[in-house]
Amino acid sequence: MPHAGPMDFQALILCGPGGSLNTFTSRPEEYPKCLIQVANRPMVFYAIDFCIRSGVTNITLITPALAFPPLRAALDQNPHLTSFYSHPVSVIAPKDLEMTMGTAEVLRLPEVQRCITTNFLLLPCDIICGVAGESILEAWISNQCVNGDNNDSKGAHHPSRPTSGYFDRQPEYRSGGLAVYYQTDNREESIQEEATDFVAIAPLERDEAPVIPPPKGPMVPRFSLSKLLMSMPMDTIKEKMKEDKGLLIRHSLVQNTARIRMLTTFRDAHIYVFPYWVKDLVHYQTKLESVSEDLVGTWAKSAWQKGLGEKLGLTKNFDENTIPVNHRDLSPASSHSGAFVDKVIDLREISTTRTRGGSDQVPDQFNQSTVTELPQMLAYVHRGSAPFIRRVDNTGILLSTSLLLAKLPSIEEVGRKAASPFAHSQKVAYPEGISLPSNITKKDCLLGENVIVAPAAVIKESVIGANCQIAGSARIIRCVLMEGVVVESRAQLTGCVIGRRAHIGRESVLKGCEIQDANVIPKHTNARDEKFMVSKTLCV
C-alpha cells in the first residue's frame, strides 16, 4: 500500500563505471553506465523510480567526477528523467572517487559521509525492481520495533528503540540491516553466465517476526523476511571448495541455528536497508572494501560466529574518544576465512546472539554501556518471476531484460492503473514513421521516438531506440538497438545489441554480436558472437 507521504529514509544510488558493459561505456565522460538504455529508458531511471514508488524522495546519485556532466545533463534534459522534477534528485561527485573503488570505500568518502543524515537505502544504478519497496521498508521498521520491545524479568515493557538520529549510534539502541536477494534460475530472462551468490538463511523466531495488525483476524507476518547467516559470491565458494576439497561448514552455524536453507541460484540485488549508525561503522572500519562481501557478509556471520560482531564493530559506541586505534580496522579477508573466531570454542557457551538475559557483554574499552543483543542482518529472498527484479550488469542481461520489458502491455492498451510500473505509454512512439508494408510485431516490440522503418522491413521481439533508421528489407529479430542506429537494406540482425549511432552495412548478417557506439560495420559482414569495437576492427 503506497505511503501518503515520504518515508523517513534517504536513498543513495551508486552510479559506477560499468566495467562489465564496457562495449558501451568505454567513454564514461560521454556516456556512463547509468545512462545505458534499457527498454528505451536510461538505466538509472528504474532505480530512481523504485525509490519514489517506495516513498523515498530524498535521493542522491553518487558518481565519479568524470561522469558528472553527462549525468547532470541527462537529469535536466532526458524526458524520462525530467519526469522526476516533482522529486528533485541530487548528484554528488566526490573528488577522490575512483573508477575501481569498492562500495564501502565510496561510503567512506567525506562527501558521502556528510550526505548521510538518517537511515538509508543503498542500491546500484543497474537495478530494475518491481517489488513493493514500501513493504520491504515497513517490514524492516516493524522488525526493529519488535526487537526493541523486550520484556525484562519483571515484565516491564521497554519502548521501541529509535531508528535514526543520535541514539541509534549507541549500541543499546542499535537497529539491524536488511539485504534483498532474487531468483535467477528458470525465468524467461535467465542467462547462463549470470553471477549468483551463496546464501544461507533461517526463519525468524515467533517473537522476531514483524507483524502488523490487520483490520480483522489474527496478527500475521508483514512480509517474507529471514535471518541472513551467510552471503558470498558463488565464485568465492567454488574457489574455497577447490582449495578445501569440499564445502566446509562450521559447527557453530549448525549448533546455533535449527533450520538452515542454503541457496545457490539466488543473487544479491545490492539493495540494502541500513540504519544511520552504519555510516559510522564504515567510517571507522577503514579496511572494509565491499558492502556486499565485507560488510553484509561479515555481519551475517556474526549471528553464529562468536566474537565476530564485536570485531566488526556492531557493538561499538562510535565516539572517537572511546575507540582504541587498534580496534578501528577490519581485514576484509577475514570475512570469509573466519579468522576472528578463536581456534578453540566451547560450544556449550554459544547461544543465540539475540540473548535476552544480558550474557553477551561488550568489553569496557569499546564503550561504557552493556549490550544484550547484536543488531541482526535480515534478508528478503524474492522467489519466482513476479514482481520483476533484476540487476542489468552485463550485455546478456541487458538484452534479455529489455526484450522482456518490451512485452509488457502499454498504458494505451490497458490503462494506467492496470499497467506495469515499467510500461511505456505506447509500443510505437512515432507511428507516422512506419511505412507499409512492413512486419512489426507490436505485442513484443518497442519503438522509440522518430524511428523510421522503410517498406518490407521485419522487426520481431526487439527494442528500437529513438531516431533509428531501418532500411527496406532489413530483418531484426530479438535485438536491442540504441539511439540513432542506422541499419541498411537487407541486413539481418539476430540476438544483437547495437550501440548508439552505429551503422550496419547492407546485406550484413550478424548473430549474437555486440556493436560499440558509433561503429561502422562494412557491408556484407558475416559474424557470430563477436564484439565490434571502434578501436579495433574486430574483437573476440
N, C-alpha and C positions, 0 to 999 in steps of 0.2 A: 504494500500500500504506500503510495508516494507521500512524502512529507509535505505538510502545509508550509513549512519554512525551512531554511537551510539548517543542516546539522552542524553540531559543534565539532567539526573536523576541518582540516585543510588537506589538500591533495598536492603531492609532489610527483610530477611526471618526468621521468628520466629520458631525455632525448639524446641517445648516444650516437656513436659513429656509424653503426650498422655494418660491421665488417663482414657478416655472413651474407649481406646483399651488395657486395662490392661491385657487381656488374653495374649497378645503378647509383652507387654512392661514392664513386671514385673522386668526385669533386664536391665535398661537403660544403664548401664555401658558396656553392651554387645550388646544390640540391641534396640536403641532408636526408638521412633515413626517414625521419619523422614526416617528411613530405611526400614520400613514395605513395603513388596512387594504389589504393585497394578498393576495387569495385568503384572506380572513378571518384573516390574521396581521398584526401590526404590521410595517411595512416594515423596521425595524431588526432584527427577528428574523432575517432572511435574512443580513444582514451578520455578525451575531454567530455564527450557525450556521456560516457559511463559515469563519470564523476557527477555531472549535473543531474542525470537521472537518479543518482544515489542520494541527492540532496546536499551534495558538497559543492559549494560555489566559490570557495576560496582556493583557487587553482594556480599553481606555479609550475612553469616548464623550466627545466634545468638543461642547458645545452652548452657545448663548447663555444668559445668566443668566435671561432671560425664560422660556425653555423648560425650565429645570432642574426645577422642581417637578412638572409632569406627566410628564416622562421618568422621574424618580426614582420616582414613584408607580407608573408602569406596570411598571418593573422589579421592584417589590415586590409587585404585585397581579395583573398580567395573566398568565393561566395559561400562555400561550405563552412569555413572558419569564421567569417564575419557574422554568421547566424548566431554566434555566441556573444554578441555585443551586449546583450542584457546581463551577461555574467562575465565581466572582463577577466581575461586570462593574463597573468603576469609572466614575464620571461626574465630569467637571470642567466648570465654567462660568467661564472666565476673565472677570474683571471688565471688561476692555477689549474683549471680543469684540463686534463689531457685526454686525448682520444683513447688511450689504453688504461685509463684509471678504473679501478674497481668501484662497485656501487657503494660500499661502506666508506671508501675513501672520498667519494663525492659528498656523502652526507657530512663528512668531517670538515669540509671546506668552510672557511669563515662566513662567506656569503650565504651558504646554505644553512649553517647553524643559526645565523641571525634571522633567516626566513622562517624557521620552525617556531611557532608560538603556541601550539596546542597539540592535541592528539592528531595524528596524521595518517593519511592513506598514501602509500608509496606504490607506484606502478610504472611499468615501462610504456614507451610510446607505441609499441607494436602490439598491444593487447586489444582484442576485439571481444567484448564480453556482454552477452545478453542476460546474464544472471542478474536478478534484482539486487543491486548493490546495497540498497537501504536495508534489506533483510539481513545481509551479512553484517552491516554496521550495528543494526539493532540487536542482533544475536550477540555480538561482541560486548555491547554495552550491558545487555541483560546478564551475561555471564559474569562480568565484573561485579555487578550488584549482588548476584547470588553468592559469589565467593566472598564478598565483603560482609555479607550478613551472617556472620558467625555467632554462635552462641557459646558463652563460656560455661564453666562447670556449674555456675549458679543459675544458669538460664537467662542471664542478662543479654539483652539484644543490642548489638553494636550497629550503628548506622552504616549504610553503604559507603565505601571509601570513595574519595573523589577520583575522577577520571582524567583530570588535567590540572594544570597550574602548579603552584609551588609544592603543595603537599604530595603530588604524585611523584615528585623527585625522591621522597622519603621511602625507605624500604617497607615500612609497616603499612603503607597505603598503596603499594605498587600494583598497577594493573598489568595484565598479561598481553600477549600479542596474538595475531591470527594470520595464517597463510592460506592461500587458495590453490587448489590443485584440480586438474581436469583430466578426463579420459582421452587418450589419443588413439586407441585401437578401435577397429570395427566401426568406423564412421565414414560417411561419404567422402569427406575431405581428407581422410588419413593418407599419409605418405610414408614410405618405408624408412626414409632417412631422418625422420623427426626424432629429436632428442627426447629422452624420458628420464625420470628420476626414480630412485629407490625410496619409497615412502613407507614408514611404519606408523600405524595409528592404533588407538584404543578408544573404546566408547567412554563418554563421560559418565561418572557415577551419578546416582539419582540426585544427590544434593549439589552436584556441579552443573547439571544441565540447565541452560537458560530457559525460563518459562515466561509466558505472557498469559494472563487470564482471558479466556475467550468470553464473548457475551453470555453464552450459556454452556454448561457442561464442565467437565473437569479440566484441570490445568494440563497443558500439553507442551512438548518441546517446541520452541520457537523456530529453530532451524537446525539443519543437519550438521552439527559440529562434533569434532572428535579431538582427543588429546594427541598432539603430534609427538612422536617418540624418536623418529629418525627421518632425515631428509638429506639426500645427497645424489648427485648425478649418477646415472647408471654406468657411465664410463668409468667413474671412480670405483664403483662396486666391482666392475669387471676386472679392473687392474688389481684390486685387492684380492679378488678371488684367484686370479692367476698367480699372484705372489704367494698367497697363503694356501693354495691348492684346495680351496673351498670357501664357503661363506661362514665366517666365524661370528657367532653372536654371544655377547657377554651374558654370564649367568645373572647379573644384576637386572638386566632387562626382563628376563623371564620371571625372576623372583618378585619383582615389584609390580608386574602387570599381568593380570589374569588372562585377559583376552587381547590378543595382538593380531592385527591384519597387516601383512606386508604386500605392498603393491608395486608392480614393476612396469605397468603400462600407463601410468599417470605422469603428468608433468606439472612442475611448479609454474604457475601462471605469473609469478613475480608480483602478485597483488598482495600487499601486506597491510594490515591494520596495526599500527604501533601507538602505544601511549607516549605521552610527551617525554617521559624520562629516558626513552631510548636515544633521544638526541644526545643526552649527556653521556650515556654508556658508550656510544660510538665515538664521542669526542675524547674520552679518556682511554679507551682501548685502541691505541694507535696502530696496532698490528692487525686489526681486522681489515680485510680487503674486500670481501664479498658479503653482501647481505644474505644471499640465499644459502651459501655454504658455510661461511664462518660464523655469522650471527645467528640465523634461524636454525642451521644445523646443530650448532653447539647448544643453543637454548633448548632445543627439543630434547637433546640427550641429557640435559640437566635434570629432567624428571626422574631419571633412573641411575645416573652415574653420580655416585656420592662425591660431593665437593666440587663438582663441575660448575654448578650455578654460582658458587662463591668466587671461583676462579674467573668466570666470565664477567662477574660484576653485577649479577642480578639482585644482590642484596646489599650493594654498596650505597652509602649515603654520599651523593655526588657533591661533596664540598671539598675543594682543593686542600683545605687545611687539615682534613681528617683522612685523606687517602695517601698512604705511603707511595713514594715514587715507584718502588719495585713491584707494586701491585697494579699498576696502571696499564700494563701491556698484556696482550694475549697472543700467543703464537697461533696463526691460522692453521698450521699443520696439525696441531693437537686436536682440532675439531673432529678429525677423522680417526686419529690414532689412539685416542683415549689416554693421552699422556698425563692428563690431570688426575687420573684415578690412581690411588695407592696400589702397589703391586699385591699387597695382602689386604683383603677386605673381609671383615666379619659380616657375613650375610645376615646374621641374626640381628645386627644393629640397623640393617637397612629397612626402612619403612617408606611408605609413600612420602614424597616431598611435600605433600599438602597436609602436614601434621596439624592437628588442632590443639595439641597439648603443650606446644612450645618446646619440644625436644630438640629441634634444629635451631641452634643459636649461632649468630654471626660473631666472629672474633671482634674484640673491642677495637683493634686497630682500624677496622673498616668504618664503624660508626658507634654511637653510644646508645643505640636502641636495639632491642631484640626483635627477631623476625620469626614468625610462626609458620610461614609458608613461602615457597618460592613462587614468583609470578609464572603463570603457565603459558606455554605456547600451544595454541589451538590450531586446528585445521578444518577448513571446509573443503570436502572432497566432492567434486561435481561429477556425477556419473551420468552416462547416457549422452545423447547428442543435442538435446534441447533442455533449456535455452543454450544458444550457441556460445562457445568460449574457445578462443584460440590465440596463441602467440604467432604473429606473422614475422618470422625472423630468418627465413630462407626462401629461395625462389620457388621451390616446390610448394611450400605452404602458401606463398603469395598467389600462385596460380590456382590452387585448389580452393582456397578461401574466396577469392574473387569470383570464381565460377559458381560456388555455392550461393553467395550473396546475390548473384545475378538472377538466380531462380526465384527469389522472393517476390511475391506479388507486389505490384506498385501501389502507392497510395491512391492513384487514379482508379485502380481496379477494385480495391476492397474497402477504401475509406480509411481515414487517418486512425480511427480507434482500433480497427481490426488489423492494421498493417504492422509489420515488424518495426522495431525502432531503427533497423538498418535499411528499411525500404526506401527507394527513390520515389520522387513524385511521379515520374513516367519512366517506362522502359526505354523509349526512344525520345530523347530530349528535343530533337530537331527533326520532326517527321518530313519537313519540306526538303531535306537533303537526301531522301531515299528515292532513287529512280526505279521505275518499274520497266521491265520485270526484274526483280531481284528476290532472292530467297533468304529471309531473315526470320529465325525462329524467336519471336519476341518473348515467349514464356521462359527462355533460359538465356537471354541476351540483355546486355545493357549498352546503349549507345549514347555518348555524351553530346554536349552542345556542339553545333556546327560540324557534325560529321557528314561527309559527303560520300554516298555509295552509288557507284555507277551501275548501269543495267547489267544483268546476268551475274552479278556478284552473289556469292553464297557465304552467309555468316551464321554459324550454328554454335550455341553454347559458348559464347565469347563475350568479352568486355572490351569495348572500343572507347578510347578516351576522347576528350574534346579535340576538335579541329583535325581529326584524322581524315585521310582521303583514301578510299578504296576504289581501285580502278575496275573496269569491266572484266568479268570472268574470273576475278580473283576468288580464291576459296580459303576461308578462315574457319577452323574448327578447334574448339577448346583452347583458345588463345586469349592472352591479355595484351592489348595494345595501349600504351600510354599516350600522353598528349602529343598531337602533331605528327603522328606516324603516317608515312606515305607507302602504300602497297600498290605496285604497278600491276598491269594486266597479266592475267593467267598465273600469277604467283600462288603457291599453295603452302599454307601455314597450318601446322597441326601441333598442338601442345606447346606453343612457344610463348615466351614473354619478351615483348619488344619495348625497348626504352624510348624515351621522349625524342621526337624529331628524327627517329631512324628512318632510313629509306630502303625498301626492299625492292630489288630489281625484278624486272618482268621475267616470268617463267621460272622463277626460283622455287625450289622445293625444300622446305625446312621442317624438320620434325624434332620436337623436344629441345629447341635451341633457345639460348639467351642472347639478346642483342643489346649492347650498351647504347646509351643515349648518343644521338647524332651519328651513329654508324651508318655507312652506306654499304649495302650488300650488293655486289655486282649481279647483273642479270645472269640467268641460267645457273646460279649457285645451287648445288645439291648437298645438303648436310643433315646430319642426325646427331642429336645430343651434343652439340658444340656450343662453345661460349665465344661470341664475337666481341672483341674489344677494339676501341678506336686506336689504341697504342700498338696493337698487333693485328695482322691480317686475320689470323685465326688462332684461337687458344683452345686447348682441350680443357 
